[in-house]
Amino acid sequence: MSTNLQIGIVGLPNVGKSTLFNAITKAGAEAANFPFCTIEPNVGVVEVPDERIYKLAKLFNPKKLTPAFTRFVDIAGLVAGASKGEGLGNQFLSHIRETDAIAHVVRCFADSNITHVEGTIDPVRDMGIINTELCLADLDTVSKRKIKAEKLAKSGNKEAKMLIELLDKIYESLQEGVSVRALLLNEDELKMIKELNLLTLKPMLYVLNISEDDISNPLSNEFVKIAISEAEKENAKWVTISAGIEQEVSELDKEEAKIFLEDLGEKEPGLNRLVRSAYSMLGLINFFTVGEDECRSWTVKSGTKAPNAAGKIHTDIERGFIKAEIISYDEMMKCGSFAVARDKGLLRIEGKEYIIKDGDIAYFRFNV
């Protein structure tokens, strides 16, 4: 299973986080041929929405079809004071540290039947509570790392002295409630703190949970407008979604779900938008390997060179990389086969410096 993207879902109680996560795990369970779904009680896996892999499978009729997947981790127990052990306390933090990005579910709907843990609906306050907890958790991590660095610095270690300066800068920022993400650190600085896995350095996607009534025009909702304004202050991405609708969709078969969404004026589940937004935020693309045995989608960062992309398949292919035969998805669909593509001169030979593009179909030659 090509599960490359891992997203932690956070949010206060009763904002729709569990409803959304239930929809994710059910959507995963319904994805026909794949033996996956809820891997652990708090992990769900869903397919990355990309029709191209299915169209390639029609061309090559492989024995196996493997789309790319996104892994969602439901982070329970996040309430005010979590960094000090309230709720499930620091237990949730260890789960977030392993993720690539954080999806923060924010309640933007009023419903007298669903109480809010803070008593009222206030997206800015809710966003602030979660961000404060993440900042406090990072403060603790930075403090502990600084103690170690100071011991090393006493022995004359120059790198330790540089690290202390950087940690001081980060500490001041976090004390003011400003995420490490907002500091826009350079590559060298990021390398120095990589091992810390700081939570506020992870990209944040705000998932604005709306009611069914607001689906056709989310921006008519005042809570949504307020939340977007707050998200944009920290250059964070956002997406609107109705967790309740997503749960309903996840319980229907494909054809019923399509009709249900069309009645709501929607072309696809909101979950697809959520995954795409995460991909865009992290600068991820997909390339493909195709053949009679398997058609498979692989996820890499935009800007990845051919040998590193080959390493996704197997480290031996990266180590012994000779060249890559490349054709774009669009060209392959026009040609219909590798034989026709070769005849037309559309199958390119690329070397170690070639940067993989979204939709590339690659065949890697290697020798170990």
GUMAR-897828 format. One record per residue (C-alpha): residue in three letters; chain; x, y, z. Coordinates in steps of 0.1 Angstrom, whole numbers. Each point is the difference from the previous one (the first is absolute). Layout:
residues N
aa  ch  xx  yy  zz
ALA  A  X  Y  Z .
...
***
This chain:
residues 368
aa  ch  xx  yy  zz
MET  A  0  0  0 .
SER  A  15  34  -11 .
THR  A  -10  21  30 .
ASN  A  22  30  -3 .
LEU  A  -20  28  17 .
GLN  A  -8  0  37 .
ILE  A  -24  26  14 .
GLY  A  -8  5  37 .
ILE  A  -36  12  6 .
VAL  A  -3  22  31 .
GLY  A  -29  21  14 .
LEU  A  -18  7  32 .
PRO  A  -28  -24  11 .
ASN  A  -33  3  -18 .
VAL  A  13  19  -30 .
GLY  A  -6  -29  -24 .
LYS  A  34  -16  1 .
SER  A  -12  -35  9 .
THR  A  -28  2  -26 .
LEU  A  25  9  -27 .
PHE  A  23  -27  11 .
ASN  A  -28  -26  0 .
ALA  A  -8  11  -36 .
ILE  A  37  -4  -9 .
THR  A  2  -36  14 .
LYS  A  -33  -10  -16 .
ALA  A  10  15  -33 .
GLY  A  32  -21  2 .
ALA  A  -20  -32  9 .
GLU  A  -21  5  -32 .
ALA  A  29  3  -24 .
ALA  A  -7  -35  -15 .
ASN  A  32  -19  -8 .
PHE  A  24  13  26 .
PRO  A  7  -19  33 .
PHE  A  3  30  22 .
CYS  A  -20  26  18 .
THR  A  2  5  38 .
ILE  A  35  -12  7 .
GLU  A  -2  9  37 .
PRO  A  -29  14  20 .
ASN  A  11  35  -8 .
VAL  A  14  -4  -35 .
GLY  A  -20  0  -33 .
VAL  A  13  -2  -35 .
VAL  A  -17  14  -31 .
GLU  A  9  1  -37 .
VAL  A  14  31  -15 .
PRO  A  -26  12  -26 .
ASP  A  17  -5  -34 .
GLU  A  -19  -15  -29 .
ARG  A  32  -4  -21 .
ILE  A  11  -33  17 .
TYR  A  -33  -16  -9 .
LYS  A  2  12  -37 .
LEU  A  36  -14  -2 .
ALA  A  -13  -33  15 .
LYS  A  -25  -2  -29 .
LEU  A  29  3  -25 .
PHE  A  23  -26  17 .
ASN  A  -25  -23  17 .
PRO  A  24  -8  29 .
LYS  A  -3  -28  25 .
LYS  A  1  26  28 .
LEU  A  -10  36  3 .
THR  A  15  22  28 .
PRO  A  -11  36  3 .
ALA  A  17  25  24 .
PHE  A  -14  2  34 .
THR  A  -3  26  28 .
ARG  A  2  -11  36 .
PHE  A  -21  20  25 .
VAL  A  9  -2  37 .
ASP  A  -28  10  24 .
ILE  A  16  19  29 .
ALA  A  -23  -4  30 .
GLY  A  1  18  33 .
LEU  A  9  35  -12 .
VAL  A  -15  26  24 .
ALA  A  13  32  17 .
GLY  A  28  -11  23 .
ALA  A  9  -31  -21 .
SER  A  37  9  0 .
LYS  A  -1  -2  38 .
GLY  A  -18  -33  0 .
GLU  A  -37  10  -2 .
GLY  A  -22  -23  -19 .
LEU  A  22  -27  -14 .
GLY  A  28  25  3 .
ASN  A  33  -7  -16 .
GLN  A  -12  -34  -13 .
PHE  A  -14  18  -31 .
LEU  A  32  20  -6 .
SER  A  20  -31  -8 .
HIS  A  -25  -10  -27 .
ILE  A  2  35  -16 .
ARG  A  38  0  -1 .
GLU  A  -1  -29  -25 .
THR  A  -22  18  -25 .
ASP  A  9  21  -31 .
ALA  A  -27  26  6 .
ILE  A  -28  9  24 .
ALA  A  -37  4  -9 .
HIS  A  -16  21  26 .
VAL  A  -38  -4  0 .
VAL  A  -18  32  10 .
ARG  A  -37  2  8 .
CYS  A  -18  25  -23 .
PHE  A  -36  -12  6 .
ALA  A  -26  7  26 .
ASP  A  -20  -29  14 .
SER  A  -18  2  33 .
ASN  A  1  -38  3 .
ILE  A  38  -1  -1 .
THR  A  16  19  29 .
HIS  A  33  16  -3 .
VAL  A  27  -7  26 .
GLU  A  6  38  4 .
GLY  A  -38  8  0 .
THR  A  -2  21  -32 .
ILE  A  10  -2  -37 .
ASP  A  32  20  -5 .
PRO  A  24  -12  -27 .
VAL  A  28  25  9 .
ARG  A  -1  -10  37 .
ASP  A  0  -37  -9 .
MET  A  29  4  -25 .
GLY  A  19  19  27 .
ILE  A  -5  -27  26 .
ILE  A  14  -28  -22 .
ASN  A  29  22  -12 .
THR  A  9  10  35 .
GLU  A  2  -37  11 .
LEU  A  22  -7  -30 .
CYS  A  23  30  9 .
LEU  A  2  -11  36 .
ALA  A  9  -36  -10 .
ASP  A  28  14  -22 .
LEU  A  12  23  28 .
ASP  A  5  -31  21 .
THR  A  19  -18  -28 .
VAL  A  22  30  -7 .
SER  A  8  5  37 .
LYS  A  12  -36  4 .
ARG  A  21  2  -32 .
LYS  A  16  32  11 .
ILE  A  12  -16  33 .
LYS  A  18  -27  -20 .
ALA  A  15  26  -24 .
GLU  A  13  21  28 .
LYS  A  19  -29  14 .
LEU  A  17  -6  -34 .
ALA  A  7  37  -4 .
LYS  A  20  1  32 .
SER  A  25  -25  -16 .
GLY  A  5  25  -29 .
ASN  A  -24  -16  -25 .
LYS  A  -7  27  -27 .
GLU  A  -30  -17  -14 .
ALA  A  -16  -2  35 .
LYS  A  5  38  4 .
MET  A  -17  7  -33 .
LEU  A  -28  -23  10 .
ILE  A  -5  18  33 .
GLU  A  -4  34  -19 .
LEU  A  -26  -16  -23 .
LEU  A  -19  -16  30 .
ASP  A  0  33  18 .
LYS  A  -16  17  -31 .
ILE  A  -26  -28  -2 .
TYR  A  -7  1  37 .
GLU  A  -8  37  0 .
SER  A  -23  -5  -30 .
LEU  A  -19  -28  17 .
GLN  A  -3  20  32 .
GLU  A  -19  26  -20 .
GLY  A  -23  -27  -14 .
VAL  A  16  2  -35 .
SER  A  6  -33  -17 .
VAL  A  34  -11  -12 .
ARG  A  -16  -2  -35 .
ALA  A  -4  38  0 .
LEU  A  38  6  6 .
LEU  A  7  -11  -36 .
LEU  A  33  -17  10 .
ASN  A  27  -7  -27 .
GLU  A  11  -34  -10 .
ASP  A  30  -1  23 .
GLU  A  -22  10  30 .
LEU  A  -26  -27  -9 .
LYS  A  27  -27  -2 .
MET  A  12  10  35 .
ILE  A  -34  -5  16 .
LYS  A  -13  -28  -22 .
GLU  A  4  -27  27 .
LEU  A  -23  20  24 .
ASN  A  -30  -6  -22 .
LEU  A  -16  33  12 .
LEU  A  -38  0  -3 .
THR  A  -3  37  -9 .
LEU  A  24  -5  -29 .
LYS  A  -24  -25  -17 .
PRO  A  -22  14  -27 .
MET  A  -35  8  13 .
LEU  A  -32  -5  -20 .
TYR  A  -31  14  16 .
VAL  A  -31  -22  -7 .
LEU  A  -30  23  5 .
ASN  A  -29  -22  9 .
ILE  A  -33  14  -13 .
SER  A  -36  -12  0 .
GLU  A  -18  -15  -30 .
ASP  A  -18  33  -5 .
ASP  A  32  19  -7 .
ILE  A  15  -25  -26 .
SER  A  -11  19  -30 .
ASN  A  13  33  13 .
PRO  A  25  -4  29 .
LEU  A  11  37  -1 .
SER  A  -35  10  10 .
ASN  A  8  -14  34 .
GLU  A  14  27  23 .
PHE  A  20  -26  21 .
VAL  A  17  -12  -32 .
LYS  A  9  36  -10 .
ILE  A  15  6  35 .
ALA  A  20  -33  -1 .
ILE  A  14  7  -35 .
SER  A  11  34  11 .
GLU  A  18  -15  30 .
ALA  A  16  -28  -22 .
GLU  A  13  25  -25 .
LYS  A  17  20  27 .
GLU  A  24  -30  4 .
ASN  A  1  -8  -37 .
ALA  A  -17  -33  7 .
LYS  A  -22  -19  -25 .
TRP  A  -37  -7  7 .
VAL  A  -27  -21  -14 .
THR  A  -38  -1  7 .
ILE  A  -16  -34  6 .
SER  A  -32  -13  16 .
ALA  A  11  -30  22 .
GLY  A  -37  -10  4 .
ILE  A  -4  -2  -38 .
GLU  A  33  -19  -4 .
GLN  A  -12  -26  25 .
GLU  A  -33  -5  -19 .
VAL  A  19  -3  -33 .
SER  A  24  -26  14 .
GLU  A  -30  -22  9 .
LEU  A  -13  -1  -36 .
ASP  A  13  -20  -30 .
LYS  A  17  19  -28 .
GLU  A  -31  5  -22 .
GLU  A  -22  11  29 .
ALA  A  27  23  13 .
LYS  A  3  17  -34 .
ILE  A  -38  6  -2 .
PHE  A  0  13  36 .
LEU  A  28  25  -7 .
GLU  A  -15  11  -33 .
ASP  A  -33  8  20 .
LEU  A  22  22  22 .
GLY  A  16  17  -30 .
GLU  A  34  -17  7 .
LYS  A  22  -18  -26 .
GLU  A  20  -21  25 .
PRO  A  3  -7  38 .
GLY  A  16  28  20 .
LEU  A  26  -26  12 .
ASN  A  15  2  -36 .
ARG  A  5  37  4 .
LEU  A  15  -5  35 .
VAL  A  26  -25  -14 .
ARG  A  8  23  -30 .
SER  A  4  30  22 .
ALA  A  25  -20  22 .
TYR  A  19  -11  -32 .
SER  A  1  36  -12 .
MET  A  11  13  34 .
LEU  A  29  -25  2 .
GLY  A  10  4  -37 .
LEU  A  -6  -37  -8 .
ILE  A  -5  -16  -35 .
ASN  A  -6  -35  -13 .
PHE  A  19  -20  -26 .
PHE  A  -9  -34  -13 .
THR  A  16  -34  -7 .
VAL  A  -21  -22  -24 .
GLY  A  1  -35  -15 .
GLU  A  -18  -33  -1 .
ASP  A  9  -9  36 .
GLU  A  -10  33  16 .
CYS  A  -11  36  -6 .
ARG  A  11  21  30 .
SER  A  -1  36  11 .
TRP  A  29  14  20 .
THR  A  1  33  19 .
VAL  A  31  22  1 .
LYS  A  8  36  8 .
SER  A  -1  24  -30 .
GLY  A  37  5  -10 .
THR  A  10  -36  6 .
LYS  A  28  -13  -23 .
ALA  A  -4  -33  -18 .
PRO  A  23  -21  22 .
ASN  A  -18  11  32 .
ALA  A  -34  -8  -16 .
ALA  A  14  -34  -10 .
GLY  A  10  -5  37 .
LYS  A  -37  2  9 .
ILE  A  -4  -33  -18 .
HIS  A  32  -16  14 .
THR  A  32  13  14 .
ASP  A  20  -24  -23 .
ILE  A  -15  18  -31 .
GLU  A  11  34  14 .
ARG  A  35  -14  9 .
GLY  A  5  -16  -35 .
PHE  A  -19  27  -20 .
ILE  A  12  1  -37 .
LYS  A  -28  19  -17 .
ALA  A  -38  5  -1 .
GLU  A  -23  -5  -30 .
ILE  A  -27  26  4 .
ILE  A  -33  8  -18 .
SER  A  -27  24  13 .
TYR  A  -34  -14  9 .
ASP  A  -17  21  -28 .
GLU  A  24  -13  -27 .
MET  A  -5  -36  12 .
MET  A  -38  3  -2 .
LYS  A  3  13  -36 .
CYS  A  24  -28  -10 .
GLY  A  -17  -29  18 .
SER  A  32  -20  5 .
PHE  A  38  2  5 .
ALA  A  5  -14  -35 .
VAL  A  -19  28  -17 .
ALA  A  17  26  23 .
ARG  A  35  -14  -11 .
ASP  A  -10  2  -36 .
LYS  A  -10  36  3 .
GLY  A  31  9  20 .
LEU  A  -20  10  31 .
LEU  A  18  -23  24 .
ARG  A  29  22  14 .
ILE  A  32  -12  16 .
GLU  A  8  21  31 .
GLY  A  30  0  23 .
LYS  A  8  7  37 .
GLU  A  -8  37  -2 .
TYR  A  -35  -5  -14 .
ILE  A  -28  14  22 .
ILE  A  -31  -22  2 .
LYS  A  -32  18  -11 .
ASP  A  -35  -6  11 .
GLY  A  -15  -27  -23 .
ASP  A  33  -14  -12 .
ILE  A  0  -37  -8 .
ALA  A  34  -13  8 .
TYR  A  20  -32  -6 .
PHE  A  33  0  19 .
ARG  A  31  -18  -13 .
PHE  A  25  -10  27 .
ASN  A  29  -22  7 .
VAL  A  11  -11  35 .
***
